[in-house]
């Protein structure tokens, strides 16, 4: 049986407003990752401090979106597909806020590394950041277009980030074994790599929620190849 849709124009505007806010929040966290990575590579502490400061804006928008969702739940009492949409929005909002935290964390590590001699050119870290940013954008595009195929693609891309994270870990472990003076810097870079890996996990979390919104099926514990 087809799910019943609402008919209120104002209600429709409220739902659309939440989606637009999520897209804007997504753009903010994408930019935060870009700037944090640039700050790291270019040893730009001013840009790193901007990322940390701008995280306050992300936090404020996170609260605003959650309040909008709670208001609709309380006043509109949505059912069926609309209820899935609102619960999805709350979850996605949380994922995006935590991505913002990870970007600020990378910026903090960039400041620490700027005080140390460079250890090696950054290659895999910028690659990871670019893939993670793409995953966020694609997951939100999947939300806007209710595109389960694109959501599945995001889930598949997570393996690439995981492999790069392992590669970074192995390479840095070699540096630490060869020269104990590099241990501190290597550990910080490992933390940055781990933050990017966690960002990709949050992008997958967004894709999982899109799958739930569209199909009603919870897929977060299922392997990518089975979704």
N, C-alpha and C positions, 0 to 999 in steps of 0.2 A: 504494500500500500504506500502511495506517495506521502512524503512528509508534509504536514501542513505548514504553510508559510504565513508570516505575519503580513498585515496590510497597512500598518501605520507608517506614514511617510516620515514622521519625526523619529520613530523607532529605527527605521532604515538609516536615517542620517546618523543616529547614535552609533549604530554598528559600523557604518562606513568611517566614522570619525576614529574609532578604535583602530581600524585597519590602517588608516593613514598615519596615525600616531606610531604604530608599530613599524611602518616603513621608514618613517623619519628617525626613529630610534635605531633602526638597523643601519641607516646611513651614517649616523653618528658613531656607532661602534666600528663600522668599516673604516671610517676616517681615523678613528683612534688607533686601530691596528696599523694602518698605513703610516701615521705619524710616529708611532712608537718604534716601528721598524726603521724608519728613516733616521730617527734620533739615535738609534743603536749603531747603524752603519756609518753615519756621518759624525758620530760622537757629538751630537748637538744637544747639549743639556737644556738650552732654552726651549727647544721643541718638546723635550721630554717633560719638562715642568708644565708645559701647556696641556699635554695629554693628561697628566695627573690632575690638574686644575679642572679641565673640562669634564672629568668623570663626575663632578658634582651635578652638571647639567643632565648627564645620563641618569644619575640617581633620582633627580627630581622628576624627570619624565617617566621613569619607572613607577614612581608613586602615583603620578597623575593617571597613567594608564590603568593601574590596578584599581584605583578609586572609581574610574569610569566603568570598569567591568563589574565591580561590586554593586555600584548603583543600579546598573541594568538588571543584575541578578535579583536585587531587592525590590525594584519597582516594576519591572517588566515580567518577572518570573518566566523566563524563556523556556521553551521545551524543544525536544527533538534536535534538529539541526542547529537551531540558534543556540541552544544550550551547549552543544558541542563546540560551536564557534567561540563562545565566551570563555569556556574552560580552556580551550586551545589558546586563546589570546593571553590569558593569565599565565599559562605555562611558557609561551613564547616570550612574553615580556620578561619573565624571570631569567630565561636563557640569555637574552640580550643584555640584561643588566650585569650578569656575571661575566659575559664576554668583555664588557666595558671594564670590569674590575681586572680581568686578565691583561688587557691592554695597558692599564695604569701600572700593573705589576711589571710588565716588560719595560715600561718607561723608567720605573724606579731602578731596575737592573741596568738599564742603559746609562743612567747617571753614575752608578757604581763603577761600571766598566770604563767610563770616560776618564776616571782617575787612575786607571792602570794602563801600562803599555799594551798596544794591540798584540794579540796572540797570533791571529791569522785572518785573512780576508773572509768575510761572511758570504757563504754561498747557499748552503741548505736552509739557513734561518730565513732569509728573504723569500726563498721558494716556498717554504712552509707558510709564511705569512700571506703570500699571494694566493695560495690554494685555499687557505682558511677564509680569506676575504671573499673569494669566489663562492665558497660553500655557503657563506652567510647570505650573499646576494641571491644565489639560486634557491635557497630554502625559502626566502621571503617572496621571491618571484613565484615559487610553487604555491605559497599561501594566497597571493593575489589572484592567481589564475586557477587555483584549485587543481594543480597539475601534479598528479601522483607519480607520473613518470619522472619528472624533474626531482621530486622528493626522493625517489629511489636512487637517482643519479648521485645526489648528495650523500646518501648513505654509503654508496660504493666508493666515493672519493676519500672517505675517512681512512681507508687502508693505506693510501699513498702517504698521508700525514704520519700515520703510525710507523711506516717503514722509514721515513725520513728522520723521525725522532730517534729511532733505534740506531740509524746510521750516525747521527750526531753524537749520540751517547758513546758508541764504539770509538769514534774518532777522538773524542775528548778524553776518553779513558786512556787511549794510547799516549796522548800528550801528557797526562798526569803521571803515567808510569815512567815516561822518558825524562821528565823534568818536574820535580816536586814544587818548584817555584810557580808553576802554572796551575796548580790545583785550585786555588781560590777563584781565578778567572774562569777556569773550565767548569767549576761547579755552578757559577752564576749563569754561564751560557746554557748549561744543562737545564737550569730552572726556566730560562726563557723558552727553550725548545719544548719543555713540558707544558708551559703555559699555552703555547700555540697548539699543542696536541689536545689540550683541554678545550680550547676554543673550537677546534674542529668537532669535538664531542658535543658541544653545545649546539653547533650548526646541525649536526645529525639529530639532536633532540628536537630542534625546530621542525626538521623534515618529518620526524616521527609524528609530531603533533598535527602536521598537515595531513598525513595519512589517516590519522584518527578522525580529523574534522571531516574529511571527504567520505571516508568509507565506514567510519564507526568502529574500526578495528584497531586494537592496541598492538603495535608492532615493535616497541622499543627493546624487547628482549629477544627478538628474532634476528637471525643472521641476515645480512643484506641480500644474499642470494635467494632467500626464501620469501622475500616480501614482494 
